């Protein structure tokens, strides 16, 4: 997924994608790309919120 594609994702879907990418052991480059978009949006706090909600 290119950067412009990530910009179209909702915050929630971006966070879900980040966790799924880690779970599936996808490439570090892809995970880093997602992390950069999360940082751009200043939504890092949602990473922990998602873990708490999913359990």
N, C-alpha and C positions, 0 to 999 in steps of 0.2 A: 504494500500500500504506500503510495507516495504521500509526501507532506500535505499536498492539497486535498487528498482524500481524507486524511486524518482531521483536517480542519472542519470537515462536514459532519464528523461524528459528534454526538452529544457527549457531554462530560461523563455521564454514566456509562455510555457504551465504550468510551475511550478507556476508562478505568477497568471495565470488564475485560476488554481486549488485552490490556496490560497483564492482568492476572492470568488470563487464559494462555497468553504467549509464554509466560513463565512456567505454567503448569505443563504445557506441551514441549517445553525445552526448545523453543524456537531460537533462531540465531540471536546472538548478543547484539548485533547491529540493528535488528528489527526491534528488539526490546528497548534498546537505547533510543531509537527513533520515537517510539511511543513515549518514553520517559521525557524526552525533550519537549514534546507537545504538551505533556502534563505540566511541565515546569513553565512553559510559555503561558499557560492558562492559570498558573498559580493555584492548582487544585491538588497539590500533593497530599493535603489532609484527607482527601477522599479515598486515597489508597487504604488507609487504616480503617476508615468508616466502612468500606466495602468488605474488608476482612471480618469486621465485627458483625455485619449484617448476614454474611454468608455462613459464618460460624467456623 
